[in-house]
Amino acid sequence: MAREMAMLHDVSRCSACRACMVACKQWHDLPADFSTPFEGQYQSHADLTSKTINLIKMNERIDADGKFHWDFIKFQCMHCVNPGCAKGCPKNAIAQLDSGAVVVDEDKCVGCGYCTINCPFNVPRVDPDRNKSTKCDLCFDRIEQGMVPACAKTCTAQAIEFGTIEEMRELAHKRLEVVKKDFPNAMLYGVEPNGVGGTHMMYILTEKPEVYGLPADPKTPDSVNLFKDIIRPIGHIAGVGAVAGLAGVFVLSKMFGKKGGD
Amino acid sequence: MLVNDKYVPRHKMNFVLCHWLNGISFLMLFITALPLFTDQFQFLYTMFGTATLQNAHRFFAVVFIVTPIIGLLIAREGYAKMFNEVFSFGMDDIKFLIRFPMELLGMHPEGVPKQGFYNGGEKMNIALQMGIWCVMVASGLILWMGSGYLDNSVRAWFIPIHSIAAAIGFAAALAHIYLAVVMYPPSLHGMKDGTITAKYAKSHHGKWVDELVDDGEISQGELKKALGK
């Protein structure tokens, strides 16, 4: 039984070198992705794609005092404790492993895209060619062999740390104290349980989450429970019931009288 | 004028066309989405491929959305009639609905009031399907291309809404098909060439036939002849 693991991205240490993006592509054997044309921007890709499941966002910002900031963040699947994608998947193709990694089973996936809609972070991308949902899998195959995910392994700035969830929580609190000296607005994100139960992808942010395009208060949608626990079972019963009902009416109408056709 | 001394003209052919476009696209939408809802139909994905069914779903969605818009252009009369009838739900319709369960069991109850162009049940079905159309189209479009316009916390709600609407719409469609095919096959004729027998019209849409006679659309004489009196 694997231990519950977590990844911590300390944005204050990130230099946006994008080595983690390359390492991710290498381990997952993902091709180069030319989906975003170069228009003079620093950020490599406008958004996550089915070929780019780990993205360093580089956002330029001018604060209230007119001071320029360059905000970097590593964006990928958050590996929620209560993953909306897995709960809302009509084919049960997404599972949460003991390590905490939320992983798509491509054999079961039908590419419907419900996972994307049910994700509070809008992460999964359906690959247009294979019609399969894709996203970061926390290198679950590496973790199970006692290795560190490719992105964390390659990070030279120690901005990406990986370990057991307890270790990462402790490290996050310890580092936050240090970071606060330079960034008074610094905060932890996903470390403590939140609307998605907490995340196995944790952050030390130097500004509030909105600055990085993260929802301040992410929440596993209530509608996933409605769909899976209530509507689908009732739909199944109603489907059988409708056919049985019509058959019953048919038999009764034969018993009670002749056809009312004319 | 009766057609072939026997049939009352009921629907224009363009309206008949719209009916079948709507019916077939709805059925195909239901079938192409069914394996997502229940694993018993997983074989459809295996047979045709997931992308094929999903693209077919989008294709028939366009047909489903466009049909009433085309209808307002080429079958304005039929659609106008439908709207007018639905919003003129009266006492006769309620009396009809109260006695209909017995009729459904083949017991021909007494005291069913003469019905107009559409009877109380048909009016209910039309009103329901109009509502379902609006919900299906709105929720479907939000799921299909709402990304970027609506936050996922809102969009996620449209998955169960789309499913519920589809289930209710299909249940109504089942009843509609049962009534047309099993209970009243002569009514089905109206959706073949747009005419129904005078006999069926007289017994099921008496008020409408009276109106036709009053308006001089059909004469008393030819009606009597058609009814074999």
Chai-1 contact restraints between the chains, C-beta under 6 A:
chainA,res_idxA,chainB,res_idxB,connection_type,confidence,min_distance_angstrom,max_distance_angstrom,comment,restraint_id
A,P90,B,L36,contact,1.0,0.0,6.0,A-B,restraint_1
A,V110,B,Y45,contact,1.0,0.0,6.0,A-B,restraint_2
A,V110,B,T50,contact,1.0,0.0,6.0,A-B,restraint_3
A,G111,B,T50,contact,1.0,0.0,6.0,A-B,restraint_4
A,C112,B,L36,contact,1.0,0.0,6.0,A-B,restraint_5
A,I117,B,N152,contact,1.0,0.0,6.0,A-B,restraint_6
A,I117,B,R155,contact,1.0,0.0,6.0,A-B,restraint_7
A,I117,B,A156,contact,1.0,0.0,6.0,A-B,restraint_8
A,N118,B,A156,contact,1.0,0.0,6.0,A-B,restraint_9
A,N122,B,N152,contact,1.0,0.0,6.0,A-B,restraint_10
A,N131,B,T50,contact,1.0,0.0,6.0,A-B,restraint_11
A,N131,B,A51,contact,1.0,0.0,6.0,A-B,restraint_12
A,P221,B,A156,contact,1.0,0.0,6.0,A-B,restraint_13
A,S223,B,A156,contact,1.0,0.0,6.0,A-B,restraint_14
A,S223,B,W157,contact,1.0,0.0,6.0,A-B,restraint_15
A,S223,B,P160,contact,1.0,0.0,6.0,A-B,restraint_16
A,L226,B,P160,contact,1.0,0.0,6.0,A-B,restraint_17
A,F227,B,I159,contact,1.0,0.0,6.0,A-B,restraint_18
A,F227,B,P160,contact,1.0,0.0,6.0,A-B,restraint_19
A,I231,B,P160,contact,1.0,0.0,6.0,A-B,restraint_20
A,I231,B,S163,contact,1.0,0.0,6.0,A-B,restraint_21
A,G235,B,A167,contact,1.0,0.0,6.0,A-B,restraint_22
A,A242,B,A171,contact,1.0,0.0,6.0,A-B,restraint_23
A,A242,B,L174,contact,1.0,0.0,6.0,A-B,restraint_24
A,L246,B,Y178,contact,1.0,0.0,6.0,A-B,restraint_25
A,V249,B,L104,contact,1.0,0.0,6.0,A-B,restraint_26
A,L252,B,L105,contact,1.0,0.0,6.0,A-B,restraint_27
A,S253,B,L105,contact,1.0,0.0,6.0,A-B,restraint_28
A,S253,B,G106,contact,1.0,0.0,6.0,A-B,restraint_29
A,F256,B,L105,contact,1.0,0.0,6.0,A-B,restraint_30
A,F256,B,G106,contact,1.0,0.0,6.0,A-B,restraint_31
A,F256,B,M107,contact,1.0,0.0,6.0,A-B,restraint_32
A,G257,B,G106,contact,1.0,0.0,6.0,A-B,restraint_33
A,G257,B,M107,contact,1.0,0.0,6.0,A-B,restraint_34
A,G261,B,Y184,contact,1.0,0.0,6.0,A-B,restraint_35
A,G261,B,P185,contact,1.0,0.0,6.0,A-B,restraint_36
A,G261,B,P186,contact,1.0,0.0,6.0,A-B,restraint_37
A,D262,B,P186,contact,1.0,0.0,6.0,A-B,restraint_38
A,D262,B,K199,contact,1.0,0.0,6.0,A-B,restraint_39
A,D262,B,Y200,contact,1.0,0.0,6.0,A-B,restraint_40
